Amino acid sequence: MNAPNHFAALEQTAFQRLEHAGYLKGLLRPFKSKGALESWASQCEGLRDDLIALALRQVLAQARSHPFNLLPVQLAQQTTGAGTTFLRWRNLDRSNMGVALWQEMVAHSATPLSLVGDLHAMEIQRAVLNMQISLLHTLARQARDCASKLAQADDTYLRRLPSAPAAPHERVMPR
């Protein structure tokens, strides 16, 4: 006869009220294994990589074309040490980088007024894509970290279990 459980793990029904959109379904579920977390981390990484490819193919390609390629500040890709890619504003000699360069360029009278709306739309797109890429990267990293913790918990649990059931007189009673 098994001892009664003192803890009831959350089931999918506990998460249903929290699910506001389809993209959250992968996050708001009761992960029960290392494999499920690793699979979800891989899905996040795949989505992140697809989003980076989209940013490079659609946004950066436009930013590098005429007339934007004539401006003193341009959009560029930056690959981080963690292996992900973001879009950043930088000057032509690559000595400075950041949104402050974009702000100065938009405010400068030498920037054609006809481009200011496009530059604004480009900055909005850049900021949103970078946020989405960052979130997906963080979710994947956290899922892999949690999978490692589940593996450690499983190892600890399995080491504690006896290899064969002990006879009633051999069981150690808690004090």
N, C-alpha and C positions, 0 to 999 in steps of 0.2 A: 504494500500500500504506500502510495506517495504522500509525502508531507504536504499540507496545504500551502498554497502560494500566499505570501504576505504582500506581494506587489502585483498589481494588474497592469500590464503594459498597455499603452494607448493603442487603440485600433484605428483603422481608417475613418470610422464614423466620428471619432473625436476631432478629426481635422476638417471634416466637410464644411463646417460653418466658417472656417478660416479661409477657405479657398475662394479667392475673388476672381481669379483668372486662370485660364488653362496653363499658362507658363509656370504657375506656382505648384501645379500638381506634383511635380517631381520633388519639390522641397517639402511640402506639407503632407507627409505620409509617415507611417511608422516604420522606419528603416529597422530591419531586424538582423541584418548580416553585413559583414565586411564587403562581400561581393556586390550587394545592392548599392552600397555607398560608392564603391569604386566604379560601378557602371554609371551611376548618376554623375559622378565627377567627370567621367569620360564624355558624357553627353554635354555637360557644361563646357568642357574644353573644346569639343567639336563645334558647338554653337559659337563660342568665343572666336575660334579660328575662322569660321564662316563669316562672322561679323567683321573681323579684321580684313579678310579678303574683300568683302563688300566695300569697306571704307577705302581700301587702296584702289580698288577697281573703279569705283564710282566717284567718290569725293576727291581723293587725291589726284586722280587723273584729270578731273575738271580744274582743280586748283593749279595744276602745272601747265594748263593750256592758256592760250591767248584770251583775254588780255591780262590775266592774273600773273602770268610769268614775267610781266614787265614791271611789277611792283617791287618795292624795296624789301618787303616782308612777304615770305611765302610759307605755305603749309607744307610740312614735311613729315615723314614717318620717323618715329623713334622707337627702337627696340630696346626693351629694358633688360636688365640682368636676369630677371625672372623668366624671360623668354616671350613676353607678350609685346604687342606693338600698339603705340598710341600715335595720334596726330598732334603735332606741335607746330606753333608759329615760330619761325626763325628768320634772322636777317640773312642777306645773301652770302656774307663771308663766314657764316655759321658761328660767329663769336657770341651771339646772344640768342636766347630762346624764351618764349613764354607769351602769354596772352597780353601782357603790357605792350609788346611790340605791335600786336594787332590793334590795340586801343589807340596807340600813338599814330599808326598809319591811317586809321579811319578818321581820326580827329584832324589830321594834317591837311592843309588846304591844297597840297599838291596831289592828293588822292582824288581822282575824278569822282564827282558826286554821282555820276551814273553807275559807279561800281560799289558805292557804299551799301546799298540794299543787298547786293549779292554777297558782299563781304560779311554783312551781318548774318545772312542765312547760312553762310559757310561756317561761321563761328558757332552758331547755334547747333548745327549738325555735328561739328567737331566735338563740342562739349558733351552732347548727348551720346554720341558713339563712344567716346572715351569713358563715360560713366558706365555704359552698358558692358563694354569690354572689361573694365575693372571689376564690376560686380560679378560677371561670369567667372573671371579668373579667381576671385576671392571665394566664390561658392565652391568651385572645383577644389581649391586648396583646402578649404575647411572640410569638405567631404572626405578628402584623402586623409586628413589628420584624424577625423572621427573614425574612419575605417581602421586606422592603426590602433586607436584606443579600443575599438571593439575586438580587434585581434588580441590585444593584451588582456582584455577582460576574459575572453574565451580561454586563453592559455592559463590564466590564473584559476579560472573555474575548473578546467579539465585537470589541472595538477591537484586540485583539492579533492576531486572525486576518487574514491577507492577503485582500484582496478577490478576488484571482485567484491560483492557485498560482504560485509563483515558479519560474523555470527553475532547474535544478540549480546553475548557476554563480552565480546571484543570491542564493542562500540564505546567510544569515549563520550561521556555525558558532559554537557557544558556545566560550568560551575555557577 
